[in-house]
């Protein structure tokens, strides 16, 4: 048996994303309470890109930025 969620219940989110809401209207357009730039900034900071993790040229760039 599956559990049904209440529609009024807010999902658990990362503390940086509190207040984040996404809606899809009848035309299929996605609207969000955060700007795309803010979402991308969060993802860049918190999610590792699997396609780029083995590239040597990016690893050396990251080391230079930390110095």
N, C-alpha and C positions, 0 to 999 in steps of 0.2 A: 504494500500500500504506500502511496506517496502522500506526503504532507502538503497541504495547501497553505500558501502564504496569504496573510491578510493584505489587501491592497493598500491599506493605510500605513502599514509597517515599513519603515525606512530600512534599506539594506545596510549592512555593516560596511563601512568604507575606511580607507586610510585617512588619518587625521588631516592631511593636507587637502583632501577632497570633500571635506564636510560641506554640505549644501549643494553638491553636484547632482543635477537632475538632467535626464535626457528624455525627450519625447519625440514620437514619430506621428506626424499629422496624417490626415486622410490621403494626402498626395504622396506620402512616402518620404517627405522631407524631415530630416533630423534637426531638432533644435536642442540646444544645450544651455545650461545656466553658466557654464564657463566658456571662455574663448578657446579656440583651437590652439593658440600659442601657449596658453597656460596648461592645457592638457599635454601638449607635446613637451613642454618643459618638465612637467612631472614625470612623464614616461622616460625621457632622456636621463633623468636623475635616478630613477628607481628601477628601471627594467634594462637588463643586459640584452643587447641585440645579438641573437645567436648566429646570424650570418656574418657578423663582423668580429666575433670574439677571437678567431684564429688568425687574424691579419696582423702581420708583424709591423707594418707601417703605422697602423693606428696605435699599437702599444707604445711605440717610441714617442708618438705625439702626446699621449697621455702622461708619460713620464716627464716630458718637458714642461707640460702645463702645471704639474704638481710642484716642480722645482721653483 
